[in-house]
Amino acid sequence: MSKLLELSAMGARETMLAQAMNSHNLANASTPGFRKDLAVYAGTNASAGLKSGVDLSPGTVQSTGNKLDIAIDDSTAGGEGYLVIEAPDGSDAYSRRGDLRLDPDGFLVNGSGQFVLGEGGRIAIQPYSEIEIGGDGTISIQRLGALPNALQRVERLRLVSLDEDQSMVKGEDGLLRVEGGDEAIPNAQIRVVSGALETSNVNPIDSLVQMIDLARKFETQVKLMQSSEENQQSLDQILRFS
């Protein structure tokens, strides 16, 4: 295999991976709190492999009026805050997704059906006529049949942020984790806004432009592969007649 063919094939493969990440981002442009994937090259040479990174820049906060919707107010956190989510293996993971609801068993989950954790673990909420989520993440309800304004504290959301030397990585389950396996730091200064959601940080127009650009790059790399094969065939033919 010629060097040109090898590098073209490698480039085409990496472009396909970058296109898959971009398509995943575009599919989640309307997912609350979604953090887009980044295609990051592991080195500066042509044979550098492609790695997946994550863009932690914030989305915009939009009012919904739904009392179970929350958005994290980063202006009070000294950095970006996160909700703590129970990962499929039972460990802690992190998310900005704030479209909360109750599952059929009465546990608080996000829009993906993942358990949102409080200071005591999973949050079970009894039937209620009124619910409030305070600025510090405290969940209070007025139980069915209770007197008006008789709010009962249920639990407080676990809200965390990163230490200065920590960084986030995204898992295949779409949840964020601290790089190196560390845990995020509890932060009592974090505040949440009830009745609002943070949007995805994906810009659909930018993603569509990138999709076209990647498609053109892939086409160019395929043409280089074809040209390399044709050149090799011509060279082999010349050598046979010489």
C-alpha positions in Angstrom: 0.0 0.0 0.0 1.4 3.4 -1.0 1.8 6.1 1.6 -0.8 8.3 -0.1 -3.4 5.5 -0.1 -2.7 4.7 3.5 -3.0 8.4 4.6 -6.1 8.9 2.5 -7.8 5.8 4.0 -6.9 7.0 7.5 -8.2 10.4 6.8 -11.5 9.1 5.4 -12.0 6.9 8.5 -11.4 9.8 10.8 -13.7 12.0 8.8 -16.5 9.4 9.1 -16.0 9.3 12.9 -16.1 13.2 13.0 -19.3 13.1 10.9 -20.9 10.6 13.3 -20.1 12.9 16.3 -21.6 15.8 14.4 -24.7 13.9 13.5 -25.1 12.9 17.1 -24.8 16.6 18.1 -27.4 17.6 15.6 -29.8 14.9 16.8 -29.5 16.4 20.3 -29.9 20.0 19.4 -33.2 20.1 21.2 -32.1 18.0 24.3 -32.1 20.2 27.4 -28.7 20.7 28.9 -26.9 18.6 26.2 -23.2 19.2 25.9 -21.9 18.7 22.3 -19.2 16.2 21.4 -15.9 17.5 20.0 -13.7 15.7 17.5 -10.2 16.1 18.9 -7.0 14.8 17.2 -4.6 13.1 19.5 -1.5 14.5 17.8 -0.4 16.9 15.1 0.8 14.5 12.5 -1.2 13.0 9.7 -1.6 9.6 11.4 -2.9 11.1 14.7 -6.1 9.3 15.9 -9.4 11.0 16.6 -10.6 11.3 20.1 -13.9 12.5 21.5 -14.0 15.6 23.7 -16.9 17.6 25.1 -17.8 21.2 24.8 -18.9 22.5 28.3 -20.0 26.0 27.1 -23.4 26.8 28.4 -26.7 26.8 26.5 -29.3 29.5 27.0 -32.0 29.5 29.8 -35.6 29.6 28.6 -38.7 29.9 30.8 -41.2 27.0 30.7 -43.5 27.6 33.6 -43.2 23.9 34.6 -42.4 23.6 38.3 -40.4 20.4 37.7 -38.1 22.1 35.1 -34.9 23.5 36.5 -31.9 25.3 35.2 -28.6 25.8 37.1 -27.6 29.3 37.7 -23.8 29.4 37.2 -23.4 33.0 38.3 -23.6 31.8 41.9 -21.5 28.7 41.6 -18.0 30.1 40.9 -18.0 27.8 37.8 -20.3 25.4 36.1 -22.6 23.4 38.4 -24.1 19.9 37.8 -26.9 17.7 38.9 -25.8 14.3 40.2 -27.2 11.4 38.2 -27.2 7.6 39.0 -25.2 6.0 36.2 -26.3 2.5 35.0 -23.6 0.9 37.1 -24.8 2.7 40.2 -21.9 5.2 40.4 -22.3 9.0 40.4 -22.4 10.8 37.1 -23.2 14.4 36.2 -25.6 16.3 33.9 -27.1 19.7 33.2 -30.4 18.2 32.0 -33.2 19.7 34.1 -36.4 18.4 32.6 -37.4 16.5 35.7 -40.4 14.2 36.2 -41.6 11.3 38.3 -41.3 7.7 37.0 -44.2 5.3 37.6 -42.7 4.3 41.0 -42.6 7.9 42.2 -38.8 8.5 41.8 -37.5 11.7 40.4 -35.8 11.2 37.0 -34.8 13.4 34.1 -36.1 13.3 30.5 -33.9 10.3 29.8 -35.4 8.3 32.6 -32.1 8.5 34.7 -32.4 8.8 38.5 -31.7 12.3 39.8 -30.0 12.0 43.2 -30.5 14.0 46.4 -28.4 14.1 49.5 -29.8 10.8 50.5 -29.7 9.0 47.2 -32.7 8.4 44.9 -35.5 10.9 45.5 -39.0 9.4 46.1 -41.9 11.8 46.1 -45.3 11.0 47.4 -48.5 12.1 45.6 -48.9 15.8 45.9 -51.2 18.7 45.0 -48.4 21.2 44.8 -44.6 21.0 44.4 -41.8 23.5 44.7 -38.1 23.4 44.0 -36.3 26.1 45.9 -33.3 28.1 44.7 -31.0 25.8 46.8 -32.4 22.7 45.3 -34.8 21.9 48.2 -37.8 20.0 47.0 -41.1 20.6 49.0 -44.6 19.3 48.4 -48.1 19.8 49.6 -49.3 16.3 50.1 -52.8 15.3 48.8 -55.4 16.3 51.4 -53.0 18.5 53.3 -53.9 22.0 54.3 -53.2 24.8 51.8 -49.6 26.1 52.0 -48.7 23.2 54.3 -45.4 22.4 52.4 -43.4 19.5 53.5 -39.6 19.2 52.8 -38.8 16.1 50.8 -35.2 16.2 49.9 -32.5 18.5 48.5 -30.9 18.0 45.1 -27.2 17.2 45.1 -25.5 20.0 43.3 -21.8 19.9 42.6 -19.0 21.7 40.7 -15.5 21.0 39.7 -12.3 21.8 41.5 -9.8 24.0 39.6 -7.7 21.0 38.5 -10.6 18.8 37.5 -12.1 18.3 34.0 -15.1 16.5 32.6 -15.3 13.7 30.1 -18.5 12.2 28.5 -19.3 8.5 28.6 -21.0 6.4 26.0 -24.2 6.8 28.1 -24.1 10.5 27.5 -23.4 11.3 31.1 -20.5 13.4 32.3 -17.8 12.2 34.7 -14.7 13.7 36.2 -11.6 12.7 34.3 -9.5 10.2 36.2 -12.4 8.8 38.2 -12.5 11.5 40.8 -15.7 12.9 42.2 -17.1 16.4 41.7 -17.2 18.7 44.8 -20.5 19.5 46.6 -21.2 23.2 46.3 -23.8 24.8 48.5 -23.4 28.1 46.6 -25.1 26.7 43.5 -28.6 27.9 42.8 -31.2 26.6 40.5 -34.0 28.4 38.6 -37.4 26.6 38.8 -39.7 26.8 35.8 -36.9 27.1 33.3 -34.6 24.9 31.2 -31.1 25.3 29.8 -31.0 24.5 26.1 -28.4 22.3 24.3 -25.2 24.2 23.4 -25.4 22.8 19.9 -25.9 25.4 17.1 -27.9 23.6 14.4 -26.8 25.9 11.7 -23.1 25.4 12.6 -23.6 21.7 12.7 -25.2 21.6 9.2 -22.4 23.7 7.8 -19.9 21.3 9.4 -21.8 18.3 8.0 -21.4 19.7 4.5 -17.7 20.5 5.1 -17.0 16.9 6.4 -18.9 15.4 3.4 -16.6 17.3 1.0 -13.5 16.3 2.9 -14.6 12.6 2.7 -15.2 12.9 -1.0 -11.8 14.4 -1.5 -10.1 11.6 0.5 -12.0 9.0 -1.5 -10.8 10.6 -4.7 -7.2 10.6 -3.4 -7.6 6.9 -2.6 -8.8 6.2 -6.1 -6.0 8.3 -7.7 -3.4 6.4 -5.6 -4.7 3.0 -6.7 -4.7 4.1 -10.4 -1.2 5.4 -10.1 -0.1 2.2 -8.5 -1.7 0.2 -11.3 0.0 2.3 -13.9 3.4 1.9 -12.2 2.9 -1.9 -12.0 2.1 -2.0 -15.6 5.2 0.0 -16.6 7.4 -2.3 -14.5 5.9 -5.4 -16.2 6.9 -4.1 -19.6 10.4 -2.9 -18.6 
